[in-house]
Amino acid sequence: MIQKIKRSVSVFNAPIKRVLENNQGTILRTVIYTLGHFIIAASCVVYFTGANFQDAITDAIVEPLINGVWYFVLDKYWASRFPRAAKS
């Protein structure tokens, strides 16, 4: 049973490992950019609204996640309504 689980996990881990190995620099820069975005966004929220930093960092993390979901839904809708435009 344990061997079966290990095999099934390795099926998923192999592609992930390959992506990580082939894109180390890009992934590192992406993580640094994302952390910078959170700090900059939180700082702006604190500066412009006077919110405490905990509330501001929560907003700085949650808002992009919601925007990502919104973009996914919008893109799926757009591709279903305008299939030709989605291919170009």
C-alpha positions in Angstrom: 0.0 0.0 0.0 2.8 2.4 0.9 4.6 1.6 -2.3 1.5 2.4 -4.3 1.1 5.7 -2.6 4.8 6.5 -3.2 4.4 5.7 -6.9 1.3 7.8 -7.3 2.9 10.8 -5.4 6.0 10.5 -7.6 3.9 10.8 -10.7 2.8 14.2 -9.5 6.1 15.2 -8.0 8.2 14.5 -11.1 6.6 17.3 -13.3 6.7 19.7 -10.3 10.3 18.9 -9.6 11.2 19.4 -13.3 9.5 22.8 -13.4 11.3 23.9 -10.3 14.7 22.7 -11.5 14.3 24.3 -15.0 13.0 27.6 -13.7 14.9 28.3 -10.4 15.8 31.9 -11.3 12.4 32.8 -12.5 10.7 31.3 -9.5 13.0 33.1 -7.1 12.4 36.4 -8.9 8.7 35.8 -8.8 8.7 35.1 -5.1 10.8 38.3 -4.4 8.4 40.3 -6.7 5.4 38.9 -4.9 6.7 39.7 -1.4 7.6 43.2 -2.6 4.1 43.6 -3.9 2.6 42.6 -0.6 4.8 45.1 1.3 4.3 48.0 -1.2 0.5 47.4 -1.3 0.3 47.1 2.5 2.3 50.3 2.9 0.0 52.2 0.5 -3.1 51.0 2.4 -1.6 52.1 5.7 -0.5 55.5 4.2 -3.8 56.3 2.4 -6.3 54.9 4.9 -4.5 54.9 8.2 -5.3 51.2 8.7 -3.1 49.1 11.0 -0.4 47.0 9.3 -2.1 43.7 10.0 -5.3 44.8 8.2 -3.2 46.3 5.4 -1.1 43.2 4.8 -4.3 41.1 4.8 -5.7 43.3 2.1 -2.5 43.2 0.2 -2.6 39.4 0.1 -6.3 38.7 -0.3 -7.0 41.4 -3.0 -4.6 39.9 -5.6 -6.0 36.4 -5.0 -9.5 37.6 -5.6 -8.4 39.5 -8.7 -6.7 36.3 -9.9 -10.0 34.3 -9.6 -11.9 37.2 -11.2 -9.5 37.1 -14.2 -9.8 33.3 -14.5 -13.6 33.6 -14.6 -13.5 36.5 -17.0 -11.1 34.7 -19.3 -13.2 31.6 -19.4 -16.3 33.6 -20.2 -14.5 35.6 -22.8 -13.1 32.5 -24.5 -16.6 30.9 -24.6 -18.3 33.9 -26.0 -15.5 35.0 -28.5 -13.6 31.9 -29.4 -11.8 33.5 -32.4 -10.5 36.4 -30.3 -9.2 34.0 -27.6 -6.9 32.2 -30.2 -5.2 35.3 -31.4 
